[in-house]
Amino acid sequence: MEQSNHYDVIIVGAGAAGLMCAIEAGKRGRKTAVLERALEAGKKILISGGGRCNFTNTHITEHAFLSGNPHFVRSALSRYTQYDFIKLVEDYQIAYYEKKDGQLFCRESAKHIVEMLLAECLKYGVTIVTNTKIISVAKEDEFVLTTERKEFRCSSLVIATGGASIPKMGATRFGYEIAEQFGLNVIRPRPALVPLVWSDREALQFSMLSGVSFRGRVRIGETRFEDDILFTHRGLSGPAILQISSYWREGKEFEIDLLPDTEMIFPERSHQKISTGLANLLPRRLADRWCEEYQFDYFVDQCTAEQMRSLEMLLHHWSITPQTTEGFSKAEVTAGGVDTDELSSKTMEAKKMNGLYFIGEVVDVTGWLGGYNFQWAWSSGWASGQYV
């Protein structure tokens, strides 16, 4: 093994959070290295947003993040905001646009975001070492990281390895294992922003609707999202379903409002079949199958007032109990992770181990769909970069 390399700061993971932390540490004159097991930096950034990277959202708020401590994100998000990152993007003259609901995307390619981050790293003297797998981490008077080729030492160690989602992109449990090695609690990781899978009964009822989509509202308790819903051959997907999946637990139900903000569905005494009337508001295949399944396939003027109330109640409160999710392979992010009670919300440093930091998705912080998770990466990376 080659002689060990000493740095002030070593960051494990060359993703969004890790590169942002490296830039800020480099600005402060800290000798900084980023170790990445993949062949290139920023691989997840490159595939995000259909290759255009939904890099932030103009509507960032702490309420858009799910965590064991709902206030944990406030400090980092308030000190490095979406507008700070937008300014960096504009400084590099990267063209972007708002798709909807404050979601900002690169107009051309996500590679421009990665190139920007790497240019900033170069400007501030950050060393990036790719294709490097860490075999072990130990703590002596400083941290010692052993790889297959050499040993690295540092006084500040930052874990920015991401979550367990998309294992084909190289996701592992490494970050959680390091946390547990040093006595930190880890909230059980689970897939989030992920399609849901039918129960066996629901599959028989609705799998034939694969490909049908509509705009609906989903709800669990007081949490609700209104956006597109897509039927798949295995279950439900689409932005609204991905959003609610972060709040769903196996064995629990959630509600779908098929006709949000629609009060009077049918004119009184209308002589038309209910499925025909619904087909004016929903896709025909969905209207027909839904009426068949719930035995509402008759004429409006034959319905009693009680039947109409029952129909409208079911349309607005359709209860679904999925069997499971599509798992980490299809999840955009991971919920759970390093317990926020173990970390300083100001510095992201572990309370039980001086010099050890956790940032980005490896932490128990999960944002909504639409650029929120990238902003958490930028903000938490920036915050730790001020102190490592």
Residue pairs with C-beta under 8 A, 6 or more apart in sequence:
1 146
1 149
1 150
1 151
2 149
2 150
2 151
3 150
3 151
4 144
4 150
4 151
4 152
4 153
5 33
5 150
5 151
5 152
5 153
6 31
6 152
6 153
6 154
7 31
7 32
7 33
7 127
7 152
7 153
7 154
8 25
8 30
8 31
8 32
8 154
8 155
8 156
8 388
9 22
9 25
9 30
9 31
9 32
9 33
9 154
9 155
9 156
9 157
9 158
9 388
10 32
10 33
10 34
10 35
10 143
10 145
10 152
10 154
10 156
10 157
10 158
11 18
11 21
11 22
11 25
11 32
11 33
11 34
11 35
11 158
11 160
12 18
12 34
12 35
12 134
12 145
12 157
12 158
12 159
12 160
12 161
12 174
12 175
12 178
13 34
13 35
13 36
13 159
13 160
13 161
13 162
13 175
13 360
13 362
14 34
14 35
14 36
14 38
14 41
14 42
14 128
14 130
15 41
15 42
15 43
15 44
15 45
15 160
15 161
15 162
15 360
15 361
15 377
16 42
16 44
16 45
16 117
16 360
16 374
16 377
16 378
16 381
17 160
17 359
17 360
17 361
17 376
17 377
17 378
17 380
17 381
18 34
18 36
18 158
18 160
18 359
18 360
18 381
19 34
19 41
19 42
19 117
19 118
19 120
19 121
19 381
20 117
20 377
20 378
20 381
20 382
20 385
21 158
21 160
21 357
21 359
21 381
21 382
21 384
21 385
21 388
22 32
22 34
22 121
22 124
22 126
22 128
22 385
23 117
23 120
23 121
23 124
23 126
23 385
24 381
24 382
24 384
24 385
24 386
25 32
25 126
25 156
25 385
25 388
26 32
26 121
26 123
26 124
26 125
26 126
27 124
27 385
28 385
28 386
30 156
30 388
31 125
32 124
32 125
32 126
32 127
33 126
33 127
33 128
33 129
33 152
33 154
34 41
34 121
34 126
34 127
34 128
34 129
35 129
35 132
35 134
35 145
35 147
35 152
36 128
36 129
36 130
36 131
36 132
37 130
37 131
37 132
37 133
37 134
37 170
38 130
38 131
38 169
38 170
39 130
39 131
40 130
41 114
41 117
41 118
41 128
41 130
42 113
42 114
42 117
42 118
43 169
43 170
44 162
44 166
44 169
45 53
45 110
45 113
45 114
45 117
46 53
46 110
46 111
46 114
47 110
47 169
48 54
48 110
48 374
49 55
49 105
49 106
49 110
51 109
51 110
52 105
52 106
52 107
52 108
52 109
52 110
53 105
53 106
53 110
53 113
53 374
54 99
54 103
54 104
54 105
54 370
54 371
54 374
55 85
55 89
55 96
55 104
55 105
55 106
55 113
55 371
55 374
56 82
56 85
56 86
56 104
56 371
56 374
56 375
56 378
57 64
57 82
57 101
57 102
57 103
57 104
57 370
57 371
57 372
57 375
58 82
58 98
58 102
58 104
59 101
59 102
60 77
60 81
60 82
60 372
60 375
62 70
62 71
62 73
62 74
62 77
63 70
64 367
64 368
64 372
65 73
65 365
65 366
65 367
65 368
65 372
65 376
66 192
66 246
66 247
66 335
66 365
66 366
66 367
67 73
67 340
67 364
67 365
67 366
68 187
68 339
68 340
68 341
68 364
69 340
69 341
69 345
71 345
72 340
72 343
72 345
72 365
73 345
73 365
73 376
73 379
74 345
75 345
75 346
75 383
76 345
76 348
76 376
76 379
76 380
76 382
76 383
77 375
77 376
77 379
79 379
79 382
79 383
80 378
80 379
80 382
80 383
81 379
82 371
82 375
84 378
84 382
85 375
85 378
86 96
86 104
88 116
88 120
89 96
89 113
89 116
92 112
92 116
92 119
94 106
94 112
94 113
94 116
95 106
95 107
95 108
96 104
96 105
96 106
96 107
97 104
97 105
97 107
98 104
98 105
99 105
101 370
102 370
102 371
103 370
103 371
104 371
106 112
106 113
118 128
121 128
132 147
132 148
132 149
133 147
133 148
134 145
134 146
134 147
134 174
135 146
135 147
135 148
136 145
136 146
137 143
137 144
137 145
137 146
137 157
137 178
137 181
138 144
138 146
139 182
139 353
142 153
142 154
142 155
142 355
143 153
143 154
143 155
143 156
143 157
143 355
143 356
144 151
144 152
144 153
145 151
145 152
145 153
145 154
145 157
155 355
156 355
156 357
156 388
157 355
157 356
157 357
158 348
158 357
158 358
158 359
158 384
158 388
159 175
159 178
159 179
159 338
159 356
159 357
159 358
159 359
159 362
160 175
160 358
160 359
160 360
160 362
160 381
161 172
161 174
161 175
161 362
162 171
162 175
162 334
162 360
162 361
162 362
163 171
163 175
163 189
163 333
163 334
163 337
163 361
163 362
164 171
164 172
164 173
164 189
164 191
164 328
164 334
165 171
165 191
165 192
165 194
165 328
165 331
165 332
165 333
165 334
165 361
166 328
166 329
166 331
166 332
167 328
167 329
168 329
171 328
171 334
173 189
175 337
175 338
175 358
175 362
176 186
176 189
176 337
176 338
176 362
179 185
179 186
179 338
179 342
179 350
179 358
179 362
180 186
182 350
182 352
182 353
182 356
183 352
183 353
184 338
184 339
184 342
184 350
184 352
184 353
184 358
185 338
185 339
185 341
185 342
186 336
186 337
186 338
186 339
187 336
187 337
187 338
187 339
187 364
188 336
189 334
189 335
189 336
189 337
190 325
190 334
190 335
190 336
191 245
191 325
191 326
191 327
191 328
191 330
191 331
191 334
191 335
192 245
192 246
192 331
192 332
192 333
192 334
192 335
192 366
193 242
193 243
193 245
193 246
193 331
193 332
193 333
193 366
193 369
194 242
194 245
194 325
194 326
194 327
194 330
194 331
194 332
195 232
195 234
195 235
195 236
195 237
195 241
195 242
195 245
195 325
195 326
195 330
196 235
196 236
196 237
196 241
196 245
196 248
196 320
196 322
196 324
196 325
196 326
197 234
197 235
197 322
197 323
197 324
197 325
197 326
198 206
198 207
198 234
198 235
198 236
198 322
198 323
199 321
199 322
199 323
200 323
202 235
202 320
202 321
202 322
202 323
203 234
203 235
205 289
205 293
206 231
206 289
206 293
207 233
207 234
208 289
209 231
209 285
209 286
209 289
210 231
210 232
210 233
211 230
211 231
212 230
212 231
212 283
212 285
212 286
213 228
213 229
213 230
213 231
213 238
213 283
214 228
214 229
214 258
214 282
214 283
214 286
215 226
215 227
215 228
215 229
215 260
216 226
216 229
216 240
216 256
216 257
216 258
216 259
216 260
217 224
217 225
217 226
217 240
217 256
217 257
217 260
218 224
218 225
218 226
218 229
218 240
218 241
218 243
218 244
218 254
218 255
218 256
218 257
219 244
219 254
219 255
219 256
219 257
220 244
220 247
220 248
220 252
220 254
220 255
221 247
223 244
223 247
225 239
225 240
225 243
225 244
226 240
226 260
227 238
227 239
227 240
227 243
228 238
228 239
228 240
229 236
229 237
229 238
229 240
229 241
229 256
230 236
230 237
230 238
230 241
231 286
234 326
235 322
235 326
236 320
236 322
239 369
242 332
242 369
243 368
243 369
244 254
245 325
246 333
246 335
246 366
246 368
248 254
248 322
248 325
250 322
250 323
250 324
251 321
252 321
253 319
253 320
253 321
254 319
254 320
255 317
255 318
255 319
255 320
256 318
256 320
257 315
257 316
257 317
257 318
258 282
258 286
258 290
258 315
258 316
258 318
259 265
259 281
259 282
259 315
259 316
260 316
262 281
265 277
265 278
265 281
265 311
265 312
265 315
266 272
266 274
266 277
266 300
266 308
267 300
268 300
269 300
269 301
270 277
270 300
270 301
271 299
271 300
271 301
272 299
272 300
273 291
273 297
273 298
273 299
273 300
274 291
274 296
274 297
274 298
274 299
274 300
274 303
274 311
275 287
275 288
275 290
275 291
275 292
275 296
275 297
276 287
277 300
278 287
278 290
278 291
279 287
279 288
281 287
282 290
290 296
291 297
294 314
296 311
300 308
303 311
325 331
328 334
332 369
332 373
333 361
333 366
333 367
333 373
334 361
334 366
335 364
335 366
336 364
337 361
337 362
337 363
337 364
337 365
338 358
338 362
338 363
338 364
339 364
340 363
340 364
340 365
342 350
342 351
342 352
343 349
343 350
343 351
343 357
343 358
343 363
344 351
346 383
346 387
347 357
347 383
347 384
347 386
347 387
348 357
348 358
348 359
348 363
348 380
348 383
348 384
348 387
349 355
349 356
349 357
349 384
349 387
350 356
350 357
350 358
357 384
357 387
357 388
359 377
359 380
359 381
359 383
359 384
360 376
360 377
360 380
360 381
361 373
361 376
361 377
363 380
365 376
365 380
366 373
367 373
367 375
367 376
